[in-house]
């Protein structure tokens, strides 16, 4: 399953009004959530999901924290063979993470606070059980595309 796009993000990506989301040029970040999060495409801002953000060795959550990684090398491309547009970025690595289980990686646009930072989408990294961190590095592969508009 690919990234599920929140409804607010769909509007901001398609809109020309202020507060839009420019997938190639805006700063975008990934935060990690536990299985306590119940996905809802009606969620609008980071403060709607932050209660489920991880807190463990190697991942510090919260506004401005090092746990939230910045996407780099954002490139949109058209994939005619699969009839979609793909947003790809550089793979992200969290170092020596331990003591938590990640279930969702959430893409968002940081603004000035969690209450004002729009959610873009979430990826279920392991639908059955999540991924339990054991002190090793963990890589989220994004070079194949983090966002696919079907």
N, C-alpha and C positions, 0 to 999 in steps of 0.2 A: 504494500500500500504506500502511496506517495504522501506528500504533505497535504493535509487537509487545510483549506484556506478559510479563515474566519470571515464572516459576512462584512464586518466593518472594513477589513482589508480589501475585499472585493470592491467596495465603494471607493475607498481611498486610492486604489490603483487605477480605477477607471475614471476618476474625477479630475477636473481641471482646477478645482477650488483649492484654497490654502489648506494645508494639513494633509496633502496627498502623499502617497508613497511612491518614490522613484526607486525601483528595485536595483538599478545599476549604479546610482550615484549617492543614495542616502546611506548613512551608517546603519547597518543592520546587525543584530546580535542574536545569538542562540543561548537560551537558558535551559536548564535541565529540571524536569519535574518527576516526582515519584508517582506510583500507581494510585495515590490518594486523590489525584486529579481526575475529575470526571469531565471528559471533553464535551464542549458545547460550542458550536459554531456561532452562537449568539454572544459569546464573550467578546468584549471590545478592547480592553486595556490590560496591561500587565498586572495591575492590582486585582484583576478578576481571577488570576491563576497563581499569584505569588505565594499563597499559603501552602502550596504543594511543592515549592522549589526545594531542591536538595540542600542539605547542610551536612557536610561530612569532611573528612580529611581530603584535601586536594580540590575541594569545591566550596567556595564561600558565596552564598547567594546574597541577594539584596541589590538595591540601586547602586550603581557604580562599582559593583564588586568584580573581582578578578574571575569569579566563576562564570560569569556571562561573557562568552567569547564573541569577538567581532568577526563578521564575515569579511573576507578579503577576496579580491579578484572577481567580483560579481560580474557575470556576463550573461546576457539573454541571448538565446539562439532559437531559431525555428527548426523544428524537427518534422519535416514533411512526411517521412516514412511512418511516423507514429501519430501524425496529426496533432501536434502540441507545440507549445513554447516552453523552453526549459531555462531556469535560472541556475547557473552553476557557480560555485565558489571554491575557495581553497579549503582542503580538509582541516578540521579542527581537532586539537588534541588536548585533553585534560591530563595533567601529570600526577601520578601516584595517588589516584583517588581510591578511597577506602571507606567502608562503613555505611553504604547506602545502596539502594537499588533504583536505577533510572528506568523510567517507562516512556517518557515523552521528551523530545527535543522541541522547544518552542522558538520560532522565529518571530522577532519583534523589532520595531523601530524605536530606539531610545530617544526620548525628547528631553524633558527636564525633571520628570519624576515617573514612578510606576503608574500613577493615576492618569498621566497624559501620554504614555507610551503605547501606541496601538499594537495590538497583536496582529501578526500576519498569518501564521499557520503553525500547525503542530505535526510532528512525525512520531508515530508510535514505533519506537526503536526495537521493541520485542513484544508483540501482541499477547503472548501467552503468559510470560512471567516477569518481564523486565530484564535488565542486565545488572547483576550484583557486582559492585566494585570490590576488588580484592587487593588493592594496593598497587596495581599495575597502571600504566598509562592507558587511556581509553581514547580511541580515535573515532570521530564521526566523519564518514566519507561523504563529501559534498561535490567532488569533481564530476560525478556522474549526473549531478543535478539535484538541487535541494527543493526546487519548486517546479512542478510540471502542471501547466494549464492544459487540461484536456478539452 
